[in-house]
Amino acid sequence: MTLQRCLRSLLMWLPAAFALASALAAPSSALACAARPVPLDSLSGKLDLPKASWLTQAWSCHDAQGEELVIAAHAPAQKNGSGLGEELLFQKYRQTPSGWKKDWQARDFLGTGLTSRPNTSSELILIGDFDGDGLADIFIAYTLPGQPTPPDEGKLLVFHKDQKYALRGAIARSRNDFGSRKITAHFLTLPQPLQDQALKLWDKLNTPRP
């Protein structure tokens, strides 16, 4: 799989990021944890990241537990003896008197031949208090290139009270394709407002574009 094809596959979700503000009406409680972009260079040397990794996004918000930070990063990686490739990293930190303390990490292998740094990031991060409990809820969406051929796999992670829930399925590339999603019993234990938000986000991102 060529680098160009992988990047094209990853970047197919970018237009949805710009449509979120109008497409997803967040409840007023989400404003209590309004996300703010964090300059990436301000975090240099302050996070627990693998060697040779690079940040692509960083967002912070203030909830009932204090200042929270969510980051996305890429890093060189290998999987099961495969050639050198790249993995996605997502981490959440909480600010303490001694610095940023990591609460959790999620990672996924993108594939081989992806060691060049893209100019843009295709991962989508949405943060807010969507169930009104005063704590940040975190939604992370991204695609994995079809290996060795399409369809690509889409993933949507939801972190509620630092517990992970997930949706996944095939991504529709055109109006003649069919997307899919797999809902687990664990996902159905989420509070209903978070389930609704996750399904709305998934359906928006999985809508084929001309």
C-alpha positions as CSV (number, residue, x, y, z in Angstrom):
1,M,0.0,0.0,0.0
2,T,1.5,3.3,-1.0
3,L,1.9,6.3,1.3
4,Q,-0.3,8.4,-1.0
5,R,-3.2,6.0,-0.8
6,C,-3.0,5.6,2.9
7,L,-3.0,9.3,3.5
8,R,-5.8,9.8,1.0
9,S,-7.8,7.2,2.9
10,L,-7.1,8.8,6.3
11,L,-7.9,12.3,5.1
12,M,-11.3,11.3,3.8
13,W,-12.8,12.2,7.1
14,L,-11.4,15.7,7.3
15,P,-14.3,17.5,5.7
16,A,-16.6,16.2,8.5
17,A,-14.5,18.0,11.1
18,F,-15.4,21.3,9.7
19,A,-19.1,20.4,9.5
20,L,-19.3,19.4,13.2
21,A,-20.2,22.9,14.5
22,S,-23.4,23.0,12.5
23,A,-24.2,19.3,12.2
24,L,-23.9,18.4,15.9
25,A,-25.8,20.5,18.4
26,A,-24.1,20.0,21.7
27,P,-26.2,20.4,24.9
28,S,-25.6,23.5,26.9
29,S,-23.9,21.4,29.7
30,A,-21.1,20.7,27.2
31,L,-20.1,24.4,27.4
32,A,-19.1,23.8,31.0
33,C,-16.2,21.9,29.6
34,A,-15.6,23.9,26.4
35,A,-12.5,22.5,24.6
36,R,-9.6,24.9,23.8
37,P,-6.7,24.1,21.4
38,V,-3.3,23.9,23.0
39,P,-0.2,25.0,21.1
40,L,1.8,21.8,20.5
41,D,5.2,23.3,21.1
42,S,4.1,24.3,24.6
43,L,3.9,20.6,25.5
44,S,7.4,19.6,24.4
45,G,9.1,17.4,26.9
46,K,6.1,17.5,29.3
47,L,4.2,14.3,28.2
48,D,4.8,10.6,28.4
49,L,5.2,9.9,24.7
50,P,7.3,7.3,22.8
51,K,10.6,8.3,21.3
52,A,10.4,9.8,17.8
53,S,6.7,10.4,18.1
54,W,5.0,13.7,17.1
55,L,1.9,15.5,18.3
56,T,-0.9,16.2,15.8
57,Q,-3.5,17.7,18.1
58,A,-3.9,18.8,21.7
59,W,-7.1,20.1,23.5
60,S,-7.8,21.1,27.0
61,C,-10.9,21.8,29.1
62,H,-11.7,22.5,32.7
63,D,-14.2,20.1,34.4
64,A,-15.2,19.2,37.9
65,Q,-11.8,17.4,38.4
66,G,-9.7,20.3,37.1
67,E,-7.8,20.9,33.9
68,E,-7.9,18.0,31.4
69,L,-5.7,17.5,28.3
70,V,-6.4,15.2,25.4
71,I,-3.7,14.7,22.7
72,A,-3.3,12.8,19.5
73,A,0.1,11.7,18.3
74,H,1.8,9.5,15.7
75,A,4.8,7.3,16.2
76,P,6.9,4.8,14.2
77,A,5.9,1.2,15.1
78,Q,5.9,-2.4,14.0
79,K,3.3,-5.0,14.5
80,N,3.7,-8.8,14.5
81,G,7.1,-8.6,12.7
82,S,5.7,-6.4,9.9
83,G,7.8,-3.7,8.3
84,L,8.2,-0.3,9.8
85,G,4.9,1.5,10.0
86,E,3.0,4.0,12.1
87,E,0.7,3.9,15.0
88,L,-1.9,6.4,16.4
89,L,-1.7,7.4,20.0
90,F,-4.4,9.1,22.0
91,Q,-3.8,10.1,25.6
92,K,-5.6,12.0,28.4
93,Y,-3.8,13.9,31.1
94,R,-4.9,15.7,34.3
95,Q,-3.0,18.7,35.5
96,T,-1.4,18.3,38.9
97,P,1.0,20.5,41.0
98,S,3.9,18.4,39.6
99,G,2.8,18.5,35.9
100,W,0.6,16.5,33.6
101,K,-0.5,13.1,35.0
102,K,-1.5,10.5,32.3
103,D,-4.9,8.9,33.0
104,W,-5.2,6.6,30.0
105,Q,-3.8,5.8,26.5
106,A,-5.4,4.3,23.4
107,R,-3.3,3.2,20.4
108,D,-3.9,1.6,17.0
109,F,-1.6,0.4,14.2
110,L,-2.1,2.3,11.0
111,G,-0.1,0.1,8.7
112,T,3.3,0.0,7.0
113,G,4.9,2.6,4.8
114,L,3.5,5.6,6.8
115,T,6.6,7.0,8.3
116,S,6.4,10.4,6.7
117,R,4.7,13.1,8.7
118,P,1.5,14.3,7.1
119,N,0.9,18.1,7.0
120,T,-2.6,17.6,8.5
121,S,-4.2,15.3,11.0
122,S,-7.3,13.2,10.2
123,E,-8.2,12.3,13.7
124,L,-11.3,14.0,15.1
125,I,-11.5,14.8,18.8
126,L,-14.7,16.1,20.5
127,I,-14.7,17.1,24.2
128,G,-17.6,18.2,26.4
129,D,-19.8,17.3,29.3
130,F,-22.7,15.7,27.3
131,D,-24.5,14.1,30.2
132,G,-24.4,16.9,32.7
133,D,-22.3,15.2,35.4
134,G,-19.6,17.8,35.4
135,L,-16.9,15.5,33.9
136,A,-15.4,15.7,30.4
137,D,-16.7,13.1,27.9
138,I,-14.3,12.5,25.0
139,F,-15.1,11.3,21.5
140,I,-12.3,10.2,19.2
141,A,-12.9,9.2,15.5
142,Y,-10.4,7.9,12.9
143,T,-10.0,5.5,10.0
144,L,-7.7,2.6,9.5
145,P,-6.7,2.0,5.8
146,G,-8.1,-1.3,4.4
147,Q,-5.5,-3.9,4.4
148,P,-4.6,-5.0,1.8
149,T,-7.7,-3.5,0.0
150,P,-10.7,-1.4,0.9
151,P,-13.1,-1.0,2.6
152,D,-11.5,1.1,5.3
153,E,-12.4,0.5,8.9
154,G,-13.8,3.4,10.9
155,K,-13.5,3.6,14.7
156,L,-15.2,5.9,17.2
157,L,-14.0,5.7,20.8
158,V,-16.0,7.2,23.7
159,F,-14.3,7.8,27.0
160,H,-16.8,8.3,29.9
161,K,-15.3,8.6,33.4
162,D,-12.1,7.3,32.0
163,Q,-13.7,4.1,30.7
164,K,-13.5,3.2,27.0
165,Y,-16.5,2.4,24.8
166,A,-16.2,1.8,21.0
167,L,-18.1,1.7,17.7
168,R,-16.5,0.3,14.6
169,G,-17.5,-0.6,11.1
170,A,-16.8,-0.3,7.4
171,I,-16.7,3.2,5.9
172,A,-18.8,4.0,2.9
173,R,-16.6,5.8,0.2
174,S,-19.4,6.6,-2.3
175,R,-23.1,6.7,-2.5
176,N,-23.1,3.2,-4.0
177,D,-21.3,1.8,-0.9
178,F,-22.8,0.6,2.3
179,G,-21.3,1.6,5.6
180,S,-21.8,-0.5,8.7
181,R,-21.4,-0.2,12.4
182,K,-21.1,-2.8,15.2
183,I,-22.6,-1.9,18.6
184,T,-21.5,-3.9,21.6
185,A,-23.4,-4.6,24.8
186,H,-20.7,-2.6,26.6
187,F,-21.5,0.5,24.5
188,L,-25.2,0.2,25.4
189,T,-24.3,0.8,29.1
190,L,-23.3,4.4,28.3
191,P,-25.7,7.1,29.5
192,Q,-28.3,7.7,26.8
193,P,-27.1,11.2,25.9
194,L,-23.6,9.8,25.2
195,Q,-25.0,7.0,23.1
196,D,-27.1,9.5,21.1
197,Q,-24.1,11.8,20.5
198,A,-21.9,8.9,19.5
199,L,-24.4,7.6,17.0
200,K,-25.1,11.0,15.5
201,L,-21.3,11.6,15.1
202,W,-20.8,8.1,13.5
203,D,-23.6,8.6,11.1
204,K,-22.4,12.0,10.1
205,L,-18.8,10.8,9.5
206,N,-19.9,7.7,7.6
207,T,-22.1,9.6,5.2
208,P,-20.6,9.2,1.7
209,R,-19.5,12.4,0.0
210,P,-19.6,13.1,-3.7
